[in-house]
Amino acid sequence: MEVVRELEEVDVEGAIHPRRRVVILLGGDGHFAFAEQYHYTSEYEGKVIEEGWATLSPEGIYASVEIALAEGVGAFRTRHGLGT
């Protein structure tokens, strides 16, 4: 699946990796899904070895970016208690 849209990152209080965001994915079948990502940093002896965004499992099958976006934002807010 290909990332076609990245939403603004949010700090999720209490999470091991607090920097989070939702991305919209396009599958090979032309349908869309959303997934949550978290930002990670791997260090060794004070030097950054690797950092980036890790993607959790995709959710849903949607006909448009707009529907996947609305569903993804709603699920993210509910999951992390961020309200509407």
C-alpha positions as CSV (number, residue, x, y, z in Angstrom):
1,M,0.0,0.0,0.0
2,E,1.2,3.5,-0.8
3,V,0.9,6.5,1.5
4,V,-1.0,9.2,-0.4
5,R,-1.7,11.6,2.5
6,E,0.0,12.3,5.8
7,L,-1.9,14.2,8.5
8,E,-0.4,16.5,11.0
9,E,1.4,14.8,13.9
10,V,0.0,14.9,17.4
11,D,1.6,14.1,20.7
12,V,-0.3,11.3,22.5
13,E,0.2,11.6,26.2
14,G,1.3,8.4,27.9
15,A,2.3,6.5,24.8
16,I,5.8,4.9,24.5
17,H,6.2,6.7,21.2
18,P,4.1,9.9,21.7
19,R,4.5,11.5,18.2
20,R,1.7,10.0,16.2
21,R,-0.2,10.7,13.0
22,V,-2.8,9.2,10.6
23,V,-1.9,8.4,7.0
24,I,-4.2,7.5,4.1
25,L,-3.1,4.6,2.0
26,L,-3.9,3.5,-1.5
27,G,-4.1,-0.2,-2.2
28,G,-3.3,-1.9,-5.5
29,D,-7.1,-2.5,-5.9
30,G,-7.7,1.3,-6.0
31,H,-9.4,1.4,-2.6
32,F,-8.2,3.5,0.3
33,A,-7.5,2.7,4.0
34,F,-6.1,4.5,7.0
35,A,-3.3,3.6,9.4
36,E,-1.7,5.1,12.5
37,Q,2.0,5.8,12.5
38,Y,4.3,6.5,15.3
39,H,7.7,8.2,15.1
40,Y,10.7,6.3,16.5
41,T,14.4,7.1,17.1
42,S,17.0,4.4,17.7
43,E,20.2,5.5,19.4
44,Y,23.4,3.8,20.3
45,E,26.0,5.4,22.6
46,G,24.3,8.8,22.1
47,K,24.2,8.7,18.3
48,V,21.0,8.4,16.3
49,I,21.3,5.2,14.2
50,E,17.9,5.3,12.6
51,E,14.7,7.3,12.9
52,G,11.4,7.4,11.0
53,W,7.7,6.6,11.0
54,A,6.5,3.1,11.7
55,T,3.1,2.2,10.3
56,L,0.6,0.1,12.2
57,S,-1.8,-2.2,10.4
58,P,-4.1,-0.6,7.8
59,E,-7.8,-0.3,8.7
60,G,-10.9,-0.2,6.5
61,I,-11.6,-0.3,2.8
62,Y,-13.0,2.9,1.4
63,A,-13.9,4.2,-2.0
64,S,-12.3,7.7,-1.6
65,V,-9.6,9.6,0.2
66,E,-12.2,11.8,1.9
67,I,-14.1,8.9,3.5
68,A,-10.8,7.2,4.6
69,L,-9.7,10.5,6.1
70,A,-12.9,11.1,8.0
71,E,-12.9,7.5,9.4
72,G,-9.2,7.6,10.2
73,V,-9.4,10.9,12.1
74,G,-12.4,9.7,14.0
75,A,-10.9,6.4,15.0
76,F,-7.6,8.2,16.0
77,R,-9.4,10.7,18.2
78,T,-11.5,8.0,19.9
79,R,-8.6,5.6,20.4
80,H,-6.5,8.3,22.1
81,G,-9.3,10.2,23.9
82,L,-8.8,13.4,22.0
83,G,-12.5,14.3,21.6
84,T,-13.9,15.7,18.4
